[in-house]
Amino acid sequence: DVVCGERFNLVSILAHTAGLDWPGAIEAAHQMVNTAVTQFTAAATEHALYPPCAATDPDRLRQVVRAAGDWHRSVSRYHLQADGCAVQHSRQVDLALTPPTLKSRQFEIDPYPLYERLRTTLPIAYDEPTDVWLVSRHVDVKAALTHPGASNRNYTWQIGPLLGHTIVTMDGCEHAQHRALLTPSFRSKALVALEASVTAVTADLLARMRGRPQVDLIADFTAALPVRVMAHALGLPAHTREEVERLKRWCAIGFAYMGNYRQDPALLTGGLSNRDSFYDFIQPYIDARRIEPRDDLISQLLAARIDDQPLSESFVRSYCAILMTAGSETSHGALANLIVNLLSEPGVKEAVIADPALMDNALTETLRRNPPLQLVLREATEPLQLPSGTIPGGATLACLIGSANRDPARFSDPDTFNMLRAEQATSHFAFGAGRHFCLGSMLARMEITIGARMLLQTFPNLRWAPGFKPEERGFLNRCPDQLEVVL
C-alpha cells in the first residue's frame, strides 16, 4: 500500500496528518494497533461473561476476519484496467487505471468528480471490492438499461431475501403480466383520484406550517407528503404525526435494504425485522379488505388475477411494501432537490411563481442534474456489447445514473442548472429506461410539481434560514437531510 501510494493506509495517513517520517509513522501505527488489540481483548473478555448474541458472538467476528483474509489472499486491488485485462506482475502498476470503488464514502460525500474520472478514463470499469462493473457514460447507460440481455436477476440477492420473488426481480413475460396488473393503478382515472389526494395532503401540511417563523421542510413537508399519499392509496392510516413517522421509518429502512449494494450485515438483519414489523401492521387491513373491499390498492391487489389465479398472500404483502417504499423515498428526495434549486438558483423561484407551468421544466432539470437515485443495478445474462466496452456474461453492472445525467457528450454545460433546456432535458435516467422504466413516474411527477407549486403559492417569500446552506448527502437516495427555511 505504501509503495503504491494508497491514501487510505494508516501509515500514509499518519505520515501526512502528523508530519512524521516513514519510520515514525510505522511505529505510531504499530502502537495504535497494539492499543486497539488490548482494548478489543478487554472488551471480548467482558462480553464472554454474558450469553452470546448476534452483536457479540465471537464466531461471527471470526467468520468476518476469515472472509477478509481469504479475499486478500486471492485478489489484488491494483491489477484492474479499463479493458478488464489483468496486469502482468512484471508491469509497473498504474493507479490512474484503478477505478474508484463504490465502497468509498466519497461517493456519498461528492460523487461527481469520481463520475468525471470514470467517464474520461474508465467508462467500463470493474470495481473489485463490490464485484460490480461500473458504467458511467450516457450512451453506455442507455444501451445497458435497454439491452435485452440486461436482467433484473441481480435483485434476487438484493431484495429476494426480504420480499421474495416480486415484479422487481422478474423479467420477460412474467414481468409484463405483473406490470400490466399494476399499471392501471397509476394511470388515467386512478391518477385523477391520486391528484385529489396529493392536493389535499399538501394543503394540510402547508396549513400546519402557518404561523411558524422557521421550519425544516424535510421533516414537515418533503418526507411526509409522499408517505401520506401512498398510504392513502393503499388504504393505510397516515393522519397523525406518529403514524406518518412510523411509516417513514419503515420506508427508510426498507429502501436502505433494497439498495444495500455493499451488503452491510447490519442492514441485512435490520431489514428483515423491519419487514416483519410492517407486515404485522398491514395484515389486519388485508384481512379486512378480503371481507369488505374498498377503493384502494390493497383491495385491487386482492381482486387481481394472473392466469385466472389470485395473487398469493405473500405477493400482496410484498407489493404493499414495494409500493409504500418506492413510492415515498425517491419522491421525497426529488422534491427536496427541486426545492433546493428553486431557492438557490438565481431567478428560478421568481420565474416559476410568474409562470407555474415552468415547474415541470424545473423538475425535469432537477431530475437530470440532481437525481435522488444515483445508480441502478442489472445482471448481464450474456456478454453485453456496449459502445465503450463489453460487460462479461453473468456479471452485475451498476448503471451510474448520476454520471450519465451529467455527461458532457449528451448535455451541454451539464453541471449548470438550466430549466430551459430543449430536447436534451428529457433524456435523463432518473426514472430508468427500457422495460423496467419506473411504474410510478407519472404519480411522482404530479406529486412533486403540485407540492412545489402549492408551497410557493402559499409562501411566496420562502427563503433559506439565516446561515443555513443545504448540502446533498448520500448515494442511494442523494438529497439534503435538512431544509431550514423562513416562511
N, C-alpha and C positions, 0 to 999 in steps of 0.2 A: 504493500500500500504506500509506503513512504517513497519507494523508488518510482512508482507510477504517479506520484503526486496526488493521491487520494485525499480530498479535502476533509472527509468526514472521519479520518483516522484520529484516534485520541491523541497520539503523539504529535501529529501535524497541528491539531487544534491547540494543544498546549504550547507548542513552539511559537505559533502565530500570536495567540492571545496574551501569553505571559512573557513574550520576548526571550524565551530560553533557547540555548543552543541544543543540537540534537541529543547529545548525551544527557543533558539536564532534563530535556523533555521526556526522554525514555525513562529516566529514573523517577520523575514525577508521576508518569503514567503507571509505573510499576508499583509505586506506593499507593496510588489511588485504587488500583486493582486489589492489592493486598488488604486495604482498609475495607473495600466493598465485600471481599470474601469473608473477612472477620465479622462484619455486620450481618451478612447473609447467614453465616453459620449460627450466629447467636439467635437470629430470628427463626431459623429452621429448628433449632433445639427447643425454643419456646413453643412453637407450633406442634412439636412432637408430643407435647403433653396433652393435646386435645385430639378428639376424634377427627380423622381426615375429612375434608370436604372438597368440592370442585376447585375452590380457590387456593387450597393449601396442600393438596395431595402431592407428595414428593414424586410419585410415579409420573404425574403429569409433567412436572418440570424435567424429569429425566428424558421423557419422550421428546419434549421440545428441543432440549440440548442435543440429543442424539440425531434428530432430524436435521438440525442446523449443521452438525458436524458432517453428516452424510452428504449434505448439499455442497459444502465447501470442498470435500474430497473429490466430488465428481464433476464439478464445473469450474470455469474461470470467468470472472466478470468481464475480463478485458479482451476476450477473443472475438467479439461480435463485430461484424461490419455491415454496411448498408445492404450488401448483396447477400447477406446471410451465410457467407462462407467463413470458415474458421481461419484464423491467422496461424501461419506456421510458427512453431516455437522459436525458430531462428530469426524471425522478423521482429523488428522493433515495434513495440506497442504504440498505437496512435490513439490517445484518449479522446481526440476530437471525433473519432468514429465510434465512441462508446455512447449509446443512447441514454438519455435520462430515464430513470425508472419511475413507474407510476407509484412506487412506494415512497418516493421523495416527497417531503412535506412542501417542497417548493411548488408543486402542482396545486396545492391548496392555498398557498400564500399568493403567488402570481404565476399562473401557468403560461402567460403569453410569450415571454422571452423563450421559454422552452419550446413552445409551438413553432416559433420562428426558426429556431435552430433545427428542429426536426424537418420542417418543410424545405429548408435550404440545403441541408446536408444529408439527412437521413429520412426521406419521405416514407420509406417502408423499412421499419427497423424492428428487430426482435428485442423485447425487454425481458432479459433472462430472469431477474428476480420474481417477476409475476407470471412468466411463461406466456406472454401475450405479445402479439405483433401490433405495433403502433402504426396507424395510417393517418396521415396529417394533412395532405393536400386535398383541396376541394374536389378535384377531378377524381382522385382515388377514393375518397369517402363516398361520393355519389356512385361510383362504379361498384363499390363493395356493398352498399346498402341495397342496391337494385340488382345485384348479381343473383341468378337462380341457384348458384352453388353456395350462397351465404345463408346459413341456417340459424334459427333461434335455439338450437340444441344446447348451446352453452348455458342457457337458463336452467337446464336440468340440474346442473350442480350449483348454480347460483341461487335459484328460487325453489327448485323442486323439493329439497328437504323441508321447506317451510310450508308451501302451499300445494305440493303435489303437481300433477300434470294438468296444466291450465292453458288458456289461449296464449299466454306469454311464451310457453315452451313449444307451441305447436307450429307445424309447417304444412304446406300443401293443402289438400282438400279438407283435412281436419280443421286447419286454421281458418279456411274460408267459411266452413259451416258455422263455426263458433263466432266468427266476426260478423257474419250475416245475422246471427241471432241477436247480437248486442247493438249493431249499428242503428236500428230504428229508434233506440232509446236516446240517441244523441243527434237526431235529425228532425226536420220538418215540425210536425205538431208537438212532438216531445220537446224540441228545442224552444218552442214558444212558451211552453209551460215552465221550462227551466229559466227562461229570461225573466218571467214574472218573479220567480224565487230569488234570482240574483238581485233584482231591483229592490225587493222587499228587504232582503238581508242587508244589502248595502245601506239602505235608508235607516235601518235600525242601528247599525254600527255607527253611522255618522251622527245620529241623534244622541248616542251615548257619549260622544266626544264634545258636544256643545257645552260651552261654559268652562271648559278646561283650558288653561293658558298654554299648556305644552303636553304632547302625547308622544308615545312611541308607536308609530304606525305598524311596526311588525307585530307587536303584541295586541294592539287594539283594532287592527284592520286587515293587513295582508294575509296573516296566518289564519285568522278567524273566518274570513269571507268564503274561501273555497271549501273549508271543512263544513261550515253550516249548509252551504248549497248542496254538497254531495250527500250529507247526512239527510237533508230534506228529501232529496231524490230517492234515496234508499228507503226512507220511511223511518229513520232513526232519530231519537231526540237530540237536539243540539241548541237548546234555548238558553240555558243558564251558563254562566262562565265556567262552572265546574264541569258541565257536560262537554263544552267545547274544548276545555283544556285536556280532558281525558282523551277525547278523540284525536286531538293534535298530538298528544304524546304517543298514542298507538301508531299514528301515521308516520311520525318522525322515526320511530324505532323500526317500523316495518320497511320504510324506504331505505334506511341505512343498511338493513339486512339485504334487501334486493340489490343494492349497489355495492355489496361487500367484495369488490374485486381483489382486495388484499387478503380475504379470508381470515379476518380478525376473529380469533376464538371467542372473545367476549361478545361480539356482535352476533355470532352464530348461536351462542347459548341464550343471550337475551332475546333474540328474535323469536325463538321457539316459545319461550314463556310469554312473550308479548302476544304472539298469535293465539295461544290458548286463552289468554285473558280476553282478547277481543271476541273470539268465538263464543266464550261463555256469555259475553254481553249480548251478542246478536241472536243467540239461539232462541230465546223467548219470542223475539219478533218474527223469526222464521216460522216457528210453530204457530203463532197467531195468524200469520198470513195464509198458512195452509188451510186453516179453518174459515177465515174470513178475508179473502183477497181485497186489496185496496189498489189505488192508482199510484203505485210506487215500483221501484226497480226490484225489490225483493219479491213482490207478487208476480212481476213479469218473469223473473228467473224461475220461479216455481211453476209457472204455466208453460214455460218454453219446452219445445220438443226437438230432438235431433234423431232422425231415423225412427220417428214415432215413439221415442223413448224420452221420459222426463230426465232432467239433469239430476245427478246424484246429490245427496246431501252435502258431500264434500265439495262438489263443484259449486253449489250455491254459496257455501260459506267462503270458499276461496275467491269467488268472483266479487263478493261483498268486500273482502279485504283488498283486492286489487283495485276496484273502483274507488274505494274510500282513500286508499293511499296514493295511487297515481293521480287521482282527480284533485288532490289537495296540495301535495308537496311542491310539484313543479309549477303549478299555477301561482302559488304563494311566492315562489322565487321570481317568476317572471313579472308579477305585479310589483314586487319590491324593487326590482331592477328598473322597471318602467318609471316608477316614482322618482328614483334617483336621477334618471335622465331628464325627467320633466323639471325637476328643481335645480339641477346642476348645469345642464347645457344651456348656454346663453340664448334667450329668446324663445325657447321651446314651449315653456309653460304659457307665455303670453300668446303665442301663435295658436296653441290648442284651445285656449279659452276663447279666442276670437273666432276660431273655426273648429268646433268639436269634431268634425269629420276627420281632422288631421290626427286624432288619437289612434286611428287604425295604422297610419303611417309611422307614428311614434312607437307603437308596439312592435310592428314589423322590424323596424330598425333596432329596437332593443333586443328582440329575439335573435337577430343576426349578430350584433356586436356583443351582447351580454346574455347569452343563453344560460338559463339556470342549470340545465343538464349539459355537462361538458363532454360526455362520451357515452356511446352505447357499444355493447359487445356483440359479436357474432362468431359463429363457428364455420370454418370452411369445410364443406362436405367433399370438396375436390380442390385441386390446386386452383387458386383464383388469379387469373392474369389481369392485373390492374395496370393502368397506364405507366406507373412509376416502378413496377416490380411485381413479383409473384409471392403470394401467400401460400405456403405448403398446405396440402390437404390434411384435415384433422386439426389444424391449428386454431386457436382462439385469437381473434383480432379485435382491437379497440379502435373504433371509428371516432376520432377526436373531433367532435362537432365544434368545440370552441376554437380549434385551429382552422378547420375548413371554412368556418364563417368569417375568418379574418385573413383569408388567403389573398394576397395582392394580385395573384394571377386571375382571380374571379371578381374581386371587389376593389374599385379604385379607392385609395386612401382608406384602407379597411379599419384602422383604429379610430377613425373620426366618426362621430355620430352625425348622420345626415338623413333626416326623415323624408327628404325629397328625392331619394334615390329612385331610379326608374325600374327597369325590368330586373336589375340585379337583386333588388331587395327581397324578392320572393324566393330566391334560390338558396336560402339558408336551410339548415338541417335541424332547427330547434325541435321540430316535430318528427324528425326522422325522414325516411324516404322509402319508396317501394311498398311491398305488400304489408309491411308492418308499420306503415305510417300511423301516427297517433290517432286512435279511435276517437278520443275526446277533444281533438284540436278545435273544432268549432265551438264547443262549450267553453273551452279555456279562453279563446279569443274574446268571445262575448262577455264572459265573466270579468276578464281583466279590463277591457275597454269600458264597460258600463261602470265598474267600480272606480276606475280612474277619472272618468268624466264626472260622475256624481261627486267625487271627492273635491275636484276643483270647482265645480259649481257651488258646492256648499261652503267651501273655504277658499275663495279666490286669492286671499292673501297668504296662503300656505307658504312657509319658508322654513329653512333649517333653523334649529335652535341655536342660540349664540354659542360659538365654539365647537359645534358638532360638525363632523365630516364623515359621511358614510364610507364604509370600506367593504368591498366584496370579500367574502371568505368562503372556503370550501371548494370542493371539486365536483362531487357528485351532484350537489344542489348548490350552485355558487350564487350567493346573494348576501347582502348585509344582514347582520343579526340584530341591528338596531336602526331605527329611522326616527330620530328625535326631531320633532318639528314644532313650530309655533303656529297656531291656528289664526 
